[in-house]
Amino acid sequence: MAGYTALASRVLGALKEPSHICAMKRIFGNLFVLAGSLLALFKRAS
């Protein structure tokens, strides 16, 4: 549990910088666009 706490602390510290927040928004935005595109192309097997 101490390892998870240390990792969470480092991640939280990194997310306070505006450049990291902007990069995270871009990454997750692109992932949502990709997921939406894949869902739009998905066809059900009959």
C-alpha positions in Angstrom: 0.0 0.0 0.0 2.9 2.3 0.7 4.0 1.9 -3.0 0.6 2.9 -4.3 0.6 5.9 -2.0 4.0 7.0 -3.2 3.0 6.5 -6.8 -0.2 8.5 -6.3 1.7 11.3 -4.7 4.1 11.6 -7.6 1.3 11.5 -10.2 -0.7 14.2 -8.3 2.5 16.3 -8.1 3.0 16.0 -11.8 -0.6 16.9 -12.7 -0.3 20.3 -11.0 1.7 21.7 -13.9 -0.4 23.3 -16.7 1.6 21.6 -19.5 0.9 18.2 -18.1 -2.8 18.9 -17.7 -2.9 20.0 -21.3 -1.1 16.9 -22.5 -3.5 14.7 -20.5 -6.5 16.4 -21.9 -5.2 15.8 -25.5 -4.4 12.2 -24.8 -7.8 11.4 -23.3 -9.6 13.5 -25.9 -7.9 11.5 -28.7 -8.7 8.2 -26.9 -12.4 9.2 -26.7 -12.4 10.1 -30.5 -10.8 6.8 -31.3 -13.3 4.8 -29.1 -16.2 6.7 -30.8 -14.8 5.9 -34.2 -14.4 2.3 -33.4 -17.9 2.1 -32.1 -19.3 3.7 -35.2 -17.5 1.2 -37.4 -18.5 -1.8 -35.3 -21.0 -4.2 -36.9 -22.9 -6.8 -35.0 -22.5 -10.4 -36.1 -25.9 -11.8 -37.2 
